[in-house]
Amino acid sequence: MESSQWASVLDSLSDAISVHGETGEIVWANKTLCKLYRRSFSELRGLSCQQVFHGDDSHCTHEKVLATGTPLQLDGEVGVSGRVFSVTIEPLLDERGKTGGFARVMHDVTATRQAKDQLLQAERFATLGQLFSGLAHDVGTPLNIISGYSEFLLMRAQPDDPGHKELSAILHQTRRIAVLFEEALELTRLPHGRTGAIDIESLLAGSLNLAEHYLRKAGVKAELTCRISTPLIYGEASQFKQAFFNLVVNTGRQVEDGGNLDVVIDQPPNMPEFLAVELWGTEAGARGHDFSRSLASLFGAPSEVVKSGLGLSLAKDILDKAGARITFGGPRENSIPLVVYLPTKSGTRP
């Protein structure tokens, strides 16, 4: 095969390939590599391996390949333009078997790395869920004792007796802790496939309650508004609660300190079998927030490396499987909301 034909074949590959002489200078590069480094071949030609790929005075691996004549894969992975690559250095041998240069092959492993990271994250969540389940059980017993004694003492006291107010506060807070533990435990449970009618207003109120600590830490105030008389949807409550908890935490972090998060339940026009949950953000200084920019990773291609927030992929997966659709709404006063369309009947998809 002629050299022009080999070049055509190598140009068609998804791997980024550069061919180097004995001293490390680039003598050829395929189109994938030129596009990755945003330089034409004429700009890359003659540059050293150090100038293009290292940018420092570190020892270059290709020297070992030239000396031994054996291929070598770089330790670790290389990040370029938001993507992740494994790099292999291949010796180029002449007819006498002498090393006359080397080829540097960059293979895109972004999707593999992303899948591995997601698996590790899922394992961490599973471990935390088990730990939390045991903790909730251990905490439940003393909580029951505290609330039980508080109730007993309140039954023996009058509203104007000393300590009545304090006992009431203790009872209220212990019950609140018990509810928070139960709702948090629900987030750790795996889906069971049991679906039914859900009051989305109550569910969202619970998600906001669970997210209160994260929102307060981010300096964000949240408010829930329901514009529907009977906001019922169809699905598995624990899964929806987990999805909306993740969405609330992430949208709150995007709005940041001094901002507001408005969660609105409404009936979308011309979509009678769905209701909409809109998350509107307002930054400090009453500036509207554009979630279509800050949460664009929700619609990123699987092969892209995106800085998605914690749990966004899980939230989208849950909603997709439930027949819901997550998108961005129309602008209002420079604010673009995150909108989730939820089915009110089984098997309905937008």
N, C-alpha and C positions, 0 to 999 in steps of 0.2 A: 504494500500500500504506500502511495506517495505521501510526502510530508504534508501537503495541503489537505489530503484526505484525513490523515491523522488529526490535523488541527481542527477540521470540521467535526470529527467525532468527539474530540475532547471539549470543544466549544458547546456541544449539545448536552454535556453532563451537568448534573446539579452540583457535583463536587467542585470546589474552587481549587484550581490547580495552577501552580507556577513551576517553571523549569529553570534551574540555576546552573551556572558554570562552576568550575572547581573553586573559585574564590568567593562564591556565594551570590554573585550578581545575577539578576533576573534576565534570562535570554528569551523567555516566552511565558505568556500567561493566558489562560482561557477567559472567555467572556464572563463567566460566573465570578471569577476572582476580581476582574476589573470592575464589575458592577458592585460587588461587595465592598471594595475599598474606594469606590467612586473616583477611579482614575482610569484614564485610557491606557492601552498597552504602551503607547509611545512615552507616556509619563512614567510608567513603571520600569520600562526597559533600562537596564544598566544600574538600577538601584540595588543596593545590597540587601540581603535577607534581614540584616540588622535594621536598616533604615525603614523598611516597610512593615516588618512584623514584630519587632522588639521595641525599638525606640529607647533603648537604654544600653548600658555596657555589659549586660549579662552574657554569660557564655552561651553560644548557640549550639544546639543539639546537632545540627547538620555536620559539624566538624567530626563528630564521632562516627557518623554514617560514612563520611568520606574516607576516614581512616580504616574502618573495618569492612566496608562494603556490604553491610547488613542493614535492613530496614529498621526503623525505630519509631515508636509512637511516643509523642510527648506526654509527660506526666500531666494529669489534669486536663482541663478543657479551656478553650479560648473563646472569649466573648467578643463579637464584632457586630455592630449595628443592631443591637438588641437580640442577636441570635447566638447560639452556642454551637461550637465546633470541636470535634476531635481532630487532631493533626497527626499525620504520618509522614515521615521523611523516607523516601525511597531512593536508593542509590541508582545511578544511571551508568551502566557498564558498556564499554566498547567491545569490539569483536574479540579482543584478547582477554576480556574479563577484568580489565582495569577500570576503576572508578573515574569517570570523567566529569561528574557533576551529580546533581540530585534533583528529585521532584518533590515538591511540597504539596500534599493532598489534604484539603480541609473538607471533612464530611459533616454535614449539618445534623446535629443530634438534639436540636431544640425540642422536638416533640417527645423524644425519649426522656430527656432530662425533665421536662415539664410533667410527664406522666409519673416518673419516679418521685419527684417532689410531692405531687399530689397524693401518691400512695403513702409516702412517709408521713405526710400531714394527716391523712386518714387514720394511720396507725396511732399517731400521737393522740388524736381525738378519741379513738377507741380506748386507749389506755387511761386517758383522763376521765372518760365516762365511767370506767370501772372504779377508779379511785373515788370519784365524786359520789357514785352510788353507795359505796361503803361508808363514806363520810356522812352522807345524808342519813343513813341508818343509825350511825353512832350518835349523831346530833339529835335525832328524833326523840330518843328516850329522855334525855334531860329537858328538852323543850316541852314534852308532854307533862313532865313532873312540875316544871315551873308554871305552865299555864293551868294545870290542874289545881295546884295550891293557890294560885292567884284567884281562880274562880271560887274556890272554897272560901277564901277570906272575904271576897267581895260579897258573897251571899250572906255573910254574917255582919256586914257593915252597911251603914246608911250613906247616901250620897254626900252628906255634909260632915261625915266622920273624918278625922285626921288619917291621911294615907289612902283614902278612897281614890283620889285622882291618880296617885302614883301607881296603885295596884291596877287600875284600868289601863294605864299606859303600858305597864308590863305585859298584861294579858294581850293587848292589841299588838304589841311588837312581837311577842312570841308567835302569835298566830300569823303575822305577816312573814316572819322568817320561815315558818312551816310552809306557807303558800309558795314563797320564792324557791325553796328547796324542791318542792314538788314540780313547779313549772320548769325549773332548770333541769331536773331529772328527765322530764319529758323530752327535752332537747337532745339528750344523749341516747334515747331509745331508737332502735332500728325500726324501719317501716314494717308494719304488719299487714298492710293491704286492706285494712278495715276502713271503709269510707262511709261517710254519712253527712247529714246537714250540719253546717257549722255557722255560728253567729260570728261573722268576721269582725264586727266591732269589738266584741268581747275578746276575741283572739288577739287583735291588734293592741288592745289595751294591755293585755298580758305581756305581749312582746315589748311594748314600750316600758312596762314596769321592770322587766328583766334587763332592758338596755339602759335603765336610768343611771346606773353607775358609770357606764361608758360615756353616755351623753354629758353627764355632769362633769366628768373628767375632761371632756373636750370643750367644755364651756358652751354647750348647745342646749337650748330649750326646745322641747317637743310638745306638740299639741295635736290631738286627734279630733277630727270633725266627721260626723256621719250625716250624709244628706239623703239617706234612704231609710224608709220606715222599717223594713224587715231585711236587713243586710245578710241574707243567707247564701252560702256557697256550698258546693259539694266536694268532698275530698277527705283526706286523712288529717285530722287536726294537728297532731304532733309534728307532721312534716311541714305543714303550712306555718306553724309557729316557729319552727327552726329557720325556715326560709326568710320569714319577715324579720326575725331577730337579726339575722345576718345583714339584711338589707338596711334595717334601721341603724345598726351600728356603723356600717360603711357610709351611708349617706350622711350621718351625723359627723363622721370624721372629715368628710369632704367639705362640709359647711364651715367647720372649725370654730375657734373661740369667738364668742359674742354673737353667734348666729342662731337661726331658728330653723326647726324642721317641722313642717306642717304636713300631717298625714290626713288625706281626705278620701272618704269612701263616697263614691258617686255612681250614678247610672250613666254609662256611656251612650251617646245618641246612636240610634240605629243598630244597637247590639243588645236586644232584650234578654238574651240568654247569658249575659255576662254582666258583672259589675266591675268597676275600676277602683283600684287603690292608687292614689297619686301621692307621691312624695315630693313636696316642694321645699326648696332650700333658699334661705335668705342669709346672706353673710353679714358680718358686722358693718354698720353704716347703711343698712337697709338695701344692700346691693343684691339683686337676684342672682341665684347660682344656676349654672348650666351643667346639669348632670350628664348631658350627652357628650360633654368633653371630659369631665373628671371620672366618669365611669364608662368610658368608651371600651374598656377591656372586656365588658360583658359581651360584646359582639366581635371580639378579636378572633381571628382564625386560629384553629387549634395549634398550628405550627409556629405561631408567634409567641415571643416571650413578652408577657404583659405584666405590669405591676398591679395586678388585681388585689383588692383588699381581702382580708381573711374571710373565707367562707362564701365569697361571691359565686364561685363556680358551683359550689354545693347548692346554693340558693337557686341558681338558674336551672340546675339539673332537676331539683325537686319540682319547681314550677312547670318546667317542660313536661315532665312525666305526669303531672296532674292535669294537663290539658290547658294550663294557663299560658299567657304570653307576656313577656317583659319587654318593654320598649321605652321610648322617650316621647313625651307629649309635646304639644304645640307651645310656643313661647308666650309668656305673659310678663310684661314689665322686665324684660331681659332675663327672665327665669325660665328654665326648661326643666320640667319635672321628670322623674322616673315613674313610669306607669306600669302597673301590673293588671292585666285583664284576667279575671277569675271566672271559671264556669259556674253557673248556678244549677246545672244539671249534669248528671253522669254522662261521660263520654263526649261532651261537647268540646270542640276546639275552635279557636278564632280563625 
